[in-house]
Amino acid sequence: MSTEIVNRVANSKLVTFNLEDYYPYGERVLFDIKDWLLEGFVLREGTFREKAAEHDWSQYQDKLVALTCSTDAIVPAWAYMLLATYLQPYAKKTVTGNLEDLETILYTEVIQNLDVSALKDKPVIVKGCSHKPVPKNAYLLLIEKLQPVVRSLMYGEACSSVPLYKKPKNQ
């Protein structure tokens, strides 16, 4: 007696959402200002402004730049703002922080602009494994975006998912 094997996952209404599909492309650059500080710790305004004015900012054309200081120096906000004025004509995006902060900000913009209306009242599984750097915060932002819309949320793969949320039946 032969029975046909039915792929219930393929036949289900389950929608897979992969954040990796929304990966913001562009070269990421970490710009560390520690070398522009006296002994890596003291910001001297005149010297800092001089280095900024002499720097070749065109090398950041169309790049995504994270401005940081890898030492424990106290860096005033205006220093990063000054560098941003030089980067503005060239860089696609400039943020203060490390590369993960940059990824989080990029994904925040992507997720805010997503139209998720097609997912209304559908069961959605958020794919977990990715080959691109998807920050953990992006998954939380996605939950905020999807939960008010979808019928249920899961994480992982269809064959081994973790249930996260199910809309109450009275809604």
Backbone as JSON Lines, residues from 0, in Angstrom:
{"i":0,"aa":"M","n":[0.85,-1.17,0.0],"ca":[0.0,0.0,0.0],"c":[0.89,1.23,0.0]}
{"i":1,"aa":"S","n":[0.76,2.02,-0.98],"ca":[1.59,3.21,-1.15],"c":[0.75,4.45,-0.88]}
{"i":2,"aa":"T","n":[1.3,5.32,-0.01],"ca":[0.62,6.58,0.25],"c":[1.52,7.72,-0.19]}
{"i":3,"aa":"E","n":[0.89,8.71,-0.71],"ca":[1.65,9.87,-1.2],"c":[2.15,10.69,-0.01]}
{"i":4,"aa":"I","n":[3.4,11.11,-0.1],"ca":[3.97,11.97,0.93],"c":[3.56,13.4,0.62]}
{"i":5,"aa":"V","n":[2.93,14.03,1.6],"ca":[2.43,15.39,1.41],"c":[3.3,16.35,2.21]}
{"i":6,"aa":"N","n":[3.77,17.37,1.54],"ca":[4.57,18.41,2.2],"c":[3.58,19.42,2.78]}
{"i":7,"aa":"R","n":[3.28,19.25,4.07],"ca":[2.31,20.14,4.71],"c":[2.84,21.56,4.84]}
{"i":8,"aa":"V","n":[4.15,21.71,4.98],"ca":[4.73,23.06,5.08],"c":[4.53,23.82,3.78]}
{"i":9,"aa":"A","n":[4.81,23.17,2.65],"ca":[4.66,23.82,1.35],"c":[3.2,24.16,1.06]}
{"i":10,"aa":"N","n":[2.28,23.35,1.59],"ca":[0.86,23.58,1.35],"c":[0.21,24.49,2.39]}
{"i":11,"aa":"S","n":[0.94,24.89,3.38],"ca":[0.36,25.73,4.43],"c":[0.34,27.2,4.01]}
{"i":12,"aa":"K","n":[-0.37,28.0,4.79],"ca":[-0.44,29.44,4.52],"c":[0.7,30.18,5.22]}
{"i":13,"aa":"L","n":[1.6,29.43,5.8],"ca":[2.73,30.0,6.54],"c":[3.6,30.86,5.63]}
{"i":14,"aa":"V","n":[3.89,32.08,6.07],"ca":[4.72,33.0,5.32],"c":[6.08,33.11,6.02]}
{"i":15,"aa":"T","n":[7.14,32.9,5.27],"ca":[8.49,33.03,5.83],"c":[8.99,34.44,5.58]}
{"i":16,"aa":"F","n":[9.44,35.08,6.65],"ca":[9.99,36.43,6.56],"c":[11.47,36.36,6.88]}
{"i":17,"aa":"N","n":[12.29,36.73,5.92],"ca":[13.73,36.65,6.08],"c":[14.32,38.07,6.09]}
{"i":18,"aa":"L","n":[14.78,38.52,7.25],"ca":[15.37,39.86,7.36],"c":[16.57,40.04,6.43]}
{"i":19,"aa":"E","n":[17.24,38.97,6.15],"ca":[18.41,39.02,5.26],"c":[18.02,39.53,3.87]}
{"i":20,"aa":"D","n":[16.77,39.3,3.47],"ca":[16.3,39.79,2.16],"c":[16.27,41.31,2.1]}
{"i":21,"aa":"Y","n":[16.31,41.95,3.25],"ca":[16.23,43.41,3.32],"c":[17.57,44.04,3.71]}
{"i":22,"aa":"Y","n":[18.62,43.27,3.58],"ca":[19.96,43.72,3.96],"c":[20.32,44.99,3.19]}
{"i":23,"aa":"P","n":[20.66,46.07,3.9],"ca":[21.05,47.31,3.22],"c":[22.48,47.18,2.66]}
{"i":24,"aa":"Y","n":[22.59,47.23,1.36],"ca":[23.9,47.05,0.74],"c":[24.73,48.33,0.81]}
{"i":25,"aa":"G","n":[26.01,48.16,0.82],"ca":[26.97,49.25,0.86],"c":[28.14,48.84,1.73]}
{"i":26,"aa":"E","n":[29.3,49.37,1.4],"ca":[30.51,49.05,2.18],"c":[30.45,49.75,3.53]}
{"i":27,"aa":"R","n":[30.71,48.99,4.58],"ca":[30.73,49.53,5.93],"c":[32.15,49.92,6.3]}
{"i":28,"aa":"V","n":[32.28,51.09,6.95],"ca":[33.59,51.58,7.37],"c":[33.5,52.02,8.82]}
{"i":29,"aa":"L","n":[34.46,51.58,9.62],"ca":[34.57,52.03,11.0],"c":[35.66,53.1,11.04]}
{"i":30,"aa":"F","n":[35.27,54.31,11.4],"ca":[36.21,55.44,11.45],"c":[36.51,55.71,12.92]}
{"i":31,"aa":"D","n":[37.71,55.35,13.35],"ca":[38.12,55.49,14.75],"c":[38.91,56.78,14.91]}
{"i":32,"aa":"I","n":[38.43,57.68,15.75],"ca":[39.09,58.98,15.9],"c":[40.24,58.98,16.91]}
{"i":33,"aa":"K","n":[40.52,57.85,17.53],"ca":[41.54,57.8,18.59],"c":[42.89,58.34,18.12]}
{"i":34,"aa":"D","n":[43.23,58.11,16.86],"ca":[44.51,58.58,16.35],"c":[44.56,60.09,16.16]}
{"i":35,"aa":"W","n":[43.43,60.73,16.23],"ca":[43.37,62.19,16.11],"c":[43.38,62.86,17.49]}
{"i":36,"aa":"L","n":[43.49,62.08,18.55],"ca":[43.49,62.6,19.91],"c":[44.9,62.54,20.48]}
{"i":37,"aa":"L","n":[45.24,63.47,21.31],"ca":[46.54,63.49,21.98],"c":[46.65,62.26,22.86]}
{"i":38,"aa":"E","n":[47.63,61.42,22.57],"ca":[47.85,60.16,23.28],"c":[46.6,59.28,23.28]}
{"i":39,"aa":"G","n":[45.74,59.49,22.3],"ca":[44.53,58.68,22.16],"c":[43.41,59.04,23.13]}
{"i":40,"aa":"F","n":[43.64,60.07,23.96],"ca":[42.64,60.37,25.0],"c":[42.18,61.82,25.07]}
{"i":41,"aa":"V","n":[43.0,62.76,24.63],"ca":[42.67,64.17,24.81],"c":[42.36,64.81,23.46]}
{"i":42,"aa":"L","n":[41.16,65.36,23.36],"ca":[40.78,66.04,22.13],"c":[41.18,67.51,22.25]}
{"i":43,"aa":"R","n":[42.1,67.91,21.38],"ca":[42.48,69.33,21.29],"c":[41.76,69.89,20.07]}
{"i":44,"aa":"E","n":[40.91,70.84,20.31],"ca":[40.04,71.33,19.25],"c":[40.8,71.77,18.01]}
{"i":45,"aa":"G","n":[41.83,72.58,18.18],"ca":[42.57,73.08,17.02],"c":[43.17,71.97,16.19]}
{"i":46,"aa":"T","n":[43.84,71.03,16.85],"ca":[44.46,69.9,16.15],"c":[43.4,69.02,15.48]}
{"i":47,"aa":"F","n":[42.31,68.79,16.18],"ca":[41.23,67.95,15.66],"c":[40.64,68.57,14.39]}
{"i":48,"aa":"R","n":[40.36,69.87,14.45],"ca":[39.81,70.57,13.28],"c":[40.8,70.55,12.1]}
{"i":49,"aa":"E","n":[42.07,70.69,12.41],"ca":[43.11,70.67,11.38],"c":[43.15,69.32,10.67]}
{"i":50,"aa":"K","n":[43.13,68.25,11.46],"ca":[43.15,66.89,10.88],"c":[41.9,66.66,10.04]}
{"i":51,"aa":"A","n":[40.75,67.13,10.51],"ca":[39.51,66.97,9.76],"c":[39.57,67.72,8.43]}
{"i":52,"aa":"A","n":[40.12,68.91,8.46],"ca":[40.21,69.72,7.24],"c":[41.17,69.12,6.23]}
{"i":53,"aa":"E","n":[42.21,68.46,6.69],"ca":[43.23,67.89,5.8],"c":[42.88,66.49,5.3]}
{"i":54,"aa":"H","n":[41.93,65.82,5.94],"ca":[41.6,64.44,5.61],"c":[40.93,64.33,4.25]}
{"i":55,"aa":"D","n":[41.21,63.26,3.51],"ca":[40.57,63.01,2.22],"c":[39.23,62.32,2.44]}
{"i":56,"aa":"W","n":[38.17,63.08,2.48],"ca":[36.84,62.55,2.77],"c":[36.23,61.86,1.56]}
{"i":57,"aa":"S","n":[36.75,62.12,0.38],"ca":[36.17,61.51,-0.83],"c":[36.31,59.99,-0.84]}
{"i":58,"aa":"Q","n":[37.21,59.45,-0.03],"ca":[37.38,57.99,0.03],"c":[36.16,57.28,0.63]}
{"i":59,"aa":"Y","n":[35.24,58.07,1.21],"ca":[34.04,57.5,1.83],"c":[32.82,57.61,0.91]}
{"i":60,"aa":"Q","n":[33.07,57.9,-0.36],"ca":[31.99,58.04,-1.33],"c":[31.1,56.8,-1.32]}
{"i":61,"aa":"D","n":[29.8,57.01,-1.08],"ca":[28.78,55.95,-1.09],"c":[29.0,54.86,-0.04]}
{"i":62,"aa":"K","n":[29.74,55.16,1.0],"ca":[29.99,54.17,2.05],"c":[29.11,54.46,3.26]}
{"i":63,"aa":"L","n":[28.97,53.46,4.1],"ca":[28.21,53.56,5.34],"c":[29.24,53.65,6.46]}
{"i":64,"aa":"V","n":[29.25,54.77,7.18],"ca":[30.34,55.07,8.1],"c":[29.86,55.1,9.55]}
{"i":65,"aa":"A","n":[30.59,54.39,10.4],"ca":[30.35,54.43,11.85],"c":[31.52,55.18,12.48]}
{"i":66,"aa":"L","n":[31.23,56.3,13.11],"ca":[32.25,57.09,13.8],"c":[32.36,56.6,15.24]}
{"i":67,"aa":"T","n":[33.57,56.29,15.66],"ca":[33.76,55.76,17.01],"c":[35.08,56.23,17.59]}
{"i":68,"aa":"C","n":[35.24,55.99,18.87],"ca":[36.52,56.2,19.55],"c":[36.76,54.95,20.38]}
{"i":69,"aa":"S","n":[37.79,54.21,20.05],"ca":[38.04,52.93,20.7],"c":[38.76,53.06,22.04]}
{"i":70,"aa":"T","n":[39.09,54.27,22.45],"ca":[39.67,54.47,23.76],"c":[38.6,54.98,24.71]}
{"i":71,"aa":"D","n":[38.95,55.15,25.96],"ca":[37.99,55.65,26.95],"c":[37.94,57.18,26.99]}
{"i":72,"aa":"A","n":[38.36,57.81,25.92],"ca":[38.36,59.27,25.86],"c":[36.94,59.81,25.95]}
{"i":73,"aa":"I","n":[36.81,60.97,26.55],"ca":[35.52,61.66,26.57],"c":[35.49,62.56,25.35]}
{"i":74,"aa":"V","n":[34.65,62.2,24.4],"ca":[34.57,62.92,23.14],"c":[33.29,63.75,23.12]}
{"i":75,"aa":"P","n":[33.41,65.06,22.97],"ca":[32.2,65.9,22.94],"c":[31.4,65.64,21.66]}
{"i":76,"aa":"A","n":[30.1,65.83,21.75],"ca":[29.2,65.57,20.63],"c":[29.59,66.37,19.39]}
{"i":77,"aa":"W","n":[30.08,67.6,19.6],"ca":[30.41,68.45,18.45],"c":[31.5,67.82,17.58]}
{"i":78,"aa":"A","n":[32.38,67.01,18.16],"ca":[33.47,66.4,17.38],"c":[32.89,65.45,16.33]}
{"i":79,"aa":"Y","n":[31.94,64.62,16.73],"ca":[31.3,63.72,15.76],"c":[30.47,64.51,14.77]}
{"i":80,"aa":"M","n":[29.83,65.56,15.25],"ca":[29.03,66.41,14.37],"c":[29.91,67.07,13.31]}
{"i":81,"aa":"L","n":[31.1,67.52,13.72],"ca":[32.03,68.14,12.78],"c":[32.42,67.15,11.69]}
{"i":82,"aa":"L","n":[32.76,65.92,12.1],"ca":[33.14,64.91,11.12],"c":[31.98,64.59,10.18]}
{"i":83,"aa":"A","n":[30.77,64.6,10.72],"ca":[29.6,64.33,9.89],"c":[29.42,65.41,8.82]}
{"i":84,"aa":"T","n":[29.81,66.65,9.13],"ca":[29.68,67.71,8.11],"c":[30.63,67.46,6.95]}
{"i":85,"aa":"Y","n":[31.78,66.88,7.24],"ca":[32.73,66.54,6.17],"c":[32.28,65.32,5.4]}
{"i":86,"aa":"L","n":[31.66,64.36,6.08],"ca":[31.23,63.12,5.44],"c":[29.94,63.3,4.64]}
{"i":87,"aa":"Q","n":[29.12,64.25,5.02],"ca":[27.79,64.42,4.44],"c":[27.77,64.42,2.91]}
{"i":88,"aa":"P","n":[28.68,65.1,2.23],"ca":[28.6,65.07,0.76],"c":[28.99,63.73,0.13]}
{"i":89,"aa":"Y","n":[29.61,62.85,0.91],"ca":[30.15,61.61,0.36],"c":[29.46,60.34,0.85]}
{"i":90,"aa":"A","n":[29.36,60.18,2.15],"ca":[28.85,58.94,2.73],"c":[27.35,58.79,2.52]}
{"i":91,"aa":"K","n":[26.91,57.53,2.31],"ca":[25.47,57.27,2.21],"c":[24.81,57.42,3.57]}
{"i":92,"aa":"K","n":[25.55,57.08,4.63],"ca":[25.02,57.14,5.98],"c":[26.18,57.3,6.94]}
{"i":93,"aa":"T","n":[25.99,58.14,7.96],"ca":[26.99,58.33,9.01],"c":[26.29,58.21,10.35]}
{"i":94,"aa":"V","n":[26.87,57.38,11.23],"ca":[26.33,57.22,12.58],"c":[27.46,57.27,13.59]}
{"i":95,"aa":"T","n":[27.12,57.49,14.84],"ca":[28.1,57.4,15.92],"c":[27.91,56.05,16.57]}
{"i":96,"aa":"G","n":[29.0,55.3,16.7],"ca":[28.92,53.99,17.33],"c":[29.78,52.99,16.59]}
{"i":97,"aa":"N","n":[29.57,51.71,16.92],"ca":[30.34,50.65,16.27],"c":[29.58,50.11,15.06]}
{"i":98,"aa":"L","n":[30.11,49.07,14.45],"ca":[29.48,48.54,13.24],"c":[28.12,47.91,13.53]}
{"i":99,"aa":"E","n":[27.94,47.34,14.72],"ca":[26.63,46.78,15.06],"c":[25.6,47.9,15.23]}
{"i":100,"aa":"D","n":[26.03,49.02,15.8],"ca":[25.14,50.18,15.9],"c":[24.72,50.64,14.51]}
{"i":101,"aa":"L","n":[25.66,50.65,13.59],"ca":[25.38,51.03,12.21],"c":[24.35,50.09,11.6]}
{"i":102,"aa":"E","n":[24.55,48.79,11.77],"ca":[23.6,47.8,11.23],"c":[22.21,48.0,11.83]}
{"i":103,"aa":"T","n":[22.16,48.25,13.13],"ca":[20.87,48.44,13.8],"c":[20.15,49.66,13.23]}
{"i":104,"aa":"I","n":[20.87,50.73,13.04],"ca":[20.25,51.95,12.49],"c":[19.79,51.72,11.05]}
{"i":105,"aa":"L","n":[20.59,51.03,10.26],"ca":[20.2,50.73,8.88],"c":[18.93,49.88,8.84]}
{"i":106,"aa":"Y","n":[18.89,48.85,9.67],"ca":[17.7,47.99,9.71],"c":[16.5,48.7,10.3]}
{"i":107,"aa":"T","n":[16.72,49.62,11.23],"ca":[15.61,50.39,11.78],"c":[14.91,51.14,10.65]}
{"i":108,"aa":"E","n":[15.69,51.77,9.8],"ca":[15.11,52.52,8.68],"c":[14.37,51.59,7.73]}
{"i":109,"aa":"V","n":[14.96,50.44,7.44],"ca":[14.32,49.48,6.53],"c":[12.99,49.01,7.1]}
{"i":110,"aa":"I","n":[13.0,48.6,8.37],"ca":[11.8,48.05,8.99],"c":[10.71,49.11,9.13]}
{"i":111,"aa":"Q","n":[11.08,50.34,9.46],"ca":[10.09,51.42,9.56],"c":[9.37,51.64,8.24]}
{"i":112,"aa":"N","n":[10.07,51.43,7.14],"ca":[9.49,51.68,5.82],"c":[8.83,50.46,5.19]}
{"i":113,"aa":"L","n":[8.82,49.33,5.89],"ca":[8.21,48.12,5.35],"c":[6.68,48.23,5.32]}
{"i":114,"aa":"D","n":[6.11,47.78,4.23],"ca":[4.67,47.65,4.16],"c":[4.33,46.2,4.46]}
{"i":115,"aa":"V","n":[3.75,45.96,5.62],"ca":[3.46,44.58,6.04],"c":[1.97,44.26,5.93]}
{"i":116,"aa":"S","n":[1.23,45.09,5.23],"ca":[-0.22,44.89,5.11],"c":[-0.56,43.55,4.45]}
{"i":117,"aa":"A","n":[0.29,43.04,3.58],"ca":[0.04,41.76,2.92],"c":[0.11,40.6,3.91]}
{"i":118,"aa":"L","n":[0.67,40.83,5.1],"ca":[0.79,39.78,6.1],"c":[-0.38,39.78,7.1]}
{"i":119,"aa":"K","n":[-1.36,40.62,6.86],"ca":[-2.49,40.73,7.81],"c":[-3.15,39.38,8.03]}
{"i":120,"aa":"D","n":[-3.24,39.02,9.33],"ca":[-3.89,37.79,9.78],"c":[-3.28,36.5,9.21]}
{"i":121,"aa":"K","n":[-2.03,36.55,8.87],"ca":[-1.34,35.35,8.37],"c":[-0.38,34.82,9.43]}
{"i":122,"aa":"P","n":[-0.12,33.53,9.39],"ca":[0.92,32.97,10.26],"c":[2.29,33.26,9.64]}
{"i":123,"aa":"V","n":[3.18,33.86,10.41],"ca":[4.48,34.28,9.88],"c":[5.6,33.63,10.7]}
{"i":124,"aa":"I","n":[6.58,33.13,9.98],"ca":[7.77,32.6,10.64],"c":[8.94,33.5,10.24]}
{"i":125,"aa":"V","n":[9.65,34.0,11.24],"ca":[10.82,34.84,11.01],"c":[12.02,33.91,10.93]}
{"i":126,"aa":"K","n":[12.65,33.91,9.77],"ca":[13.79,33.03,9.55],"c":[14.94,33.46,10.45]}
{"i":127,"aa":"G","n":[15.57,32.48,11.08],"ca":[16.61,32.78,12.06],"c":[18.02,32.81,11.52]}
{"i":128,"aa":"C","n":[18.39,31.84,10.72],"ca":[19.78,31.77,10.25],"c":[19.99,32.74,9.1]}
{"i":129,"aa":"S","n":[21.11,33.45,9.15],"ca":[21.41,34.36,8.06],"c":[22.91,34.34,7.78]}
{"i":130,"aa":"H","n":[23.24,34.69,6.57],"ca":[24.64,34.75,6.16],"c":[25.18,36.17,6.19]}
{"i":131,"aa":"K","n":[24.27,37.11,6.35],"ca":[24.65,38.52,6.43],"c":[24.48,38.98,7.87]}
{"i":132,"aa":"P","n":[25.16,40.06,8.26],"ca":[25.09,40.51,9.66],"c":[23.76,41.21,9.99]}
{"i":133,"aa":"V","n":[22.81,40.43,10.47],"ca":[21.53,40.99,10.91],"c":[21.62,41.16,12.42]}
{"i":134,"aa":"P","n":[21.56,42.4,12.91],"ca":[21.69,42.62,14.36],"c":[20.47,42.1,15.12]}
{"i":135,"aa":"K","n":[20.69,41.7,16.36],"ca":[19.61,41.17,17.19],"c":[18.48,42.19,17.34]}
{"i":136,"aa":"N","n":[18.83,43.46,17.42],"ca":[17.8,44.49,17.56],"c":[16.84,44.51,16.37]}
{"i":137,"aa":"A","n":[17.32,44.12,15.19],"ca":[16.45,44.12,14.02],"c":[15.29,43.14,14.2]}
{"i":138,"aa":"Y","n":[15.56,42.02,14.86],"ca":[14.49,41.05,15.11],"c":[13.44,41.63,16.06]}
{"i":139,"aa":"L","n":[13.89,42.38,17.06],"ca":[12.94,43.0,17.99],"c":[12.12,44.08,17.3]}
{"i":140,"aa":"L","n":[12.76,44.86,16.46],"ca":[12.05,45.89,15.69],"c":[11.02,45.25,14.76]}
{"i":141,"aa":"L","n":[11.39,44.12,14.19],"ca":[10.48,43.42,13.29],"c":[9.26,42.91,14.05]}
{"i":142,"aa":"I","n":[9.46,42.41,15.27],"ca":[8.34,41.95,16.09],"c":[7.37,43.11,16.34]}
{"i":143,"aa":"E","n":[7.91,44.28,16.68],"ca":[7.06,45.46,16.9],"c":[6.22,45.78,15.67]}
{"i":144,"aa":"K","n":[6.81,45.59,14.51],"ca":[6.13,45.91,13.25],"c":[5.08,44.84,12.89]}
{"i":145,"aa":"L","n":[5.43,43.58,13.11],"ca":[4.57,42.49,12.66],"c":[3.46,42.11,13.64]}
{"i":146,"aa":"Q","n":[3.73,42.14,14.92],"ca":[2.78,41.62,15.91],"c":[1.38,42.22,15.81]}
{"i":147,"aa":"P","n":[1.25,43.53,15.62],"ca":[-0.12,44.08,15.52],"c":[-0.88,43.64,14.26]}
{"i":148,"aa":"V","n":[-0.17,43.05,13.3],"ca":[-0.76,42.75,12.0],"c":[-1.03,41.26,11.8]}
{"i":149,"aa":"V","n":[-0.11,40.41,12.19],"ca":[-0.17,38.99,11.85],"c":[-1.06,38.19,12.8]}
{"i":150,"aa":"R","n":[-1.4,36.98,12.37],"ca":[-2.18,36.07,13.22],"c":[-1.28,35.37,14.23]}
{"i":151,"aa":"S","n":[-0.08,34.96,13.76],"ca":[0.87,34.31,14.67],"c":[2.28,34.57,14.19]}
{"i":152,"aa":"L","n":[3.21,34.49,15.15],"ca":[4.63,34.69,14.86],"c":[5.41,33.51,15.41]}
{"i":153,"aa":"M","n":[6.35,33.05,14.59],"ca":[7.25,31.98,15.0],"c":[8.66,32.38,14.57]}
{"i":154,"aa":"Y","n":[9.63,31.68,15.11],"ca":[11.02,31.97,14.79],"c":[11.7,30.65,14.42]}
{"i":155,"aa":"G","n":[12.54,30.69,13.41],"ca":[13.32,29.52,13.02],"c":[13.01,29.09,11.61]}
{"i":156,"aa":"E","n":[12.84,27.79,11.44],"ca":[12.51,27.19,10.15],"c":[11.16,26.5,10.3]}
{"i":157,"aa":"A","n":[10.47,26.32,9.2],"ca":[9.13,25.73,9.26],"c":[9.14,24.35,9.92]}
{"i":158,"aa":"C","n":[10.22,23.6,9.74],"ca":[10.28,22.25,10.3],"c":[10.61,22.24,11.79]}
{"i":159,"aa":"S","n":[11.15,23.34,12.3],"ca":[11.52,23.38,13.73],"c":[11.44,24.81,14.24]}
{"i":160,"aa":"S","n":[10.21,25.31,14.33],"ca":[10.04,26.7,14.73],"c":[9.72,26.83,16.2]}
{"i":161,"aa":"V","n":[9.99,28.02,16.73],"ca":[9.67,28.36,18.11],"c":[8.5,29.34,18.07]}
{"i":162,"aa":"P","n":[7.36,28.97,18.68],"ca":[6.23,29.91,18.69],"c":[6.54,31.12,19.57]}
{"i":163,"aa":"L","n":[6.2,32.3,19.07],"ca":[6.46,33.53,19.81],"c":[5.17,34.25,20.21]}
{"i":164,"aa":"Y","n":[4.21,34.26,19.32],"ca":[2.98,35.04,19.55],"c":[1.83,34.44,18.76]}
{"i":165,"aa":"K","n":[0.66,34.46,19.38],"ca":[-0.56,34.07,18.68],"c":[-1.65,35.05,19.06]}
{"i":166,"aa":"K","n":[-2.27,35.64,18.06],"ca":[-3.32,36.64,18.29],"c":[-4.49,35.96,19.01]}
{"i":167,"aa":"P","n":[-4.99,36.59,20.06],"ca":[-6.17,36.03,20.75],"c":[-7.35,35.91,19.79]}
{"i":168,"aa":"K","n":[-8.15,34.88,19.97],"ca":[-9.26,34.61,19.05],"c":[-10.3,35.72,19.0]}
{"i":169,"aa":"N","n":[-10.44,36.49,20.07],"ca":[-11.45,37.54,20.11],"c":[-11.01,38.83,19.4]}
{"i":170,"aa":"Q","n":[-9.84,38.85,18.79],"ca":[-9.39,40.07,18.1],"c":[-9.57,39.97,16.63]}
